Amino acid sequence: MKYEIEQALRVKSLAIDVMEELMKEDRKYSVQELKQLSELFSRCICDLVNVYSNISEDHEMTLKGTVIKAKIGYNLMKAEVVEKE
């Protein structure tokens, strides 16, 4: 269970980083960017629910995929900021 908690906390950390970026007033986001972020983090939520409700059979693999989705979402935001600068 320790691995699962560590991975869930990693997803939480990335989600908080994304929220902080979204709250910055000097940046505007396109509808497409927001749709992509919403989809990725919605999938993360579904994955976490599947793990904690024991619907997922391979918790480790599901959590790895969840962290990857969260990282992609975070990197998507950071890439857009770099491109704009």
N, C-alpha and C positions, 0 to 999 in steps of 0.2 A: 504494500500500500504506500510505502514511502516514495517510491518512484512515481506513482500516480499523483501524489500530492505535489511533488517537485514539478512535474510537467504541467499540472493545473496552475500552479503558481507562476510558472513561466508564461503561460498563455495570459494570465491576469496581468502580469507585468507589461507584456506587449500591448494588451488592450488599453492599459492606462497610458502608455506612451502615445498610442494613437489618439486617445481622447485629448491629451495635452496638445498634440499637434492640431487637432481639429478646432480647439478653442482659441488658437492664435488668431488674432484679428487681422494680421497683415497678410493672410493667405486666403485665397478663394479657391473653392474646389468645384470641378465640373460635376454635372449629374452623373456622368459615366464613372468618374473616380469614386464618388460616394456609393454608387451601385455596386462596384467591385468590392469596396471595403465592407459594405453591408452583407454581401453574399459570403465573403470569406469568414467574417466573424459570426454570421448566423450558422455557418457550417461548423465552426469551432464549438458553438454552444450545443448544437445537436450531437457532436462527437462526445463532448463532456457528459451530456445527459446519458448517452448510450453506455459510456464507461461506468458511471456511478449508479446506473440502474441495472447493471449487468446484462444489458442487451448485446453489447459488443463481446464477441468471444475472445478476441486477441487484444487485450487492453494495451499492451506495450506498443503494438503497431498502430493502433488507433490514436494513442496519445502522441506518438511520433508524428503522425500525419497532422494532428491538430496543431502541434507546435509549428510545423512547417507552414500550415495555412496562416497562422498568426504572424509568422515572420514575413511571409509574402505580403500580407496586408501592410505590415509596418514598412517594409522595404518599398512597397508601392508608393506610400506617402512620402517617404524620404527621397525617392527617385524623382518625384514630381517637384519637390522643393529644389533639388539640385538643378534640374533642367530649367527651372524658372530663373535661377540666379545667373 
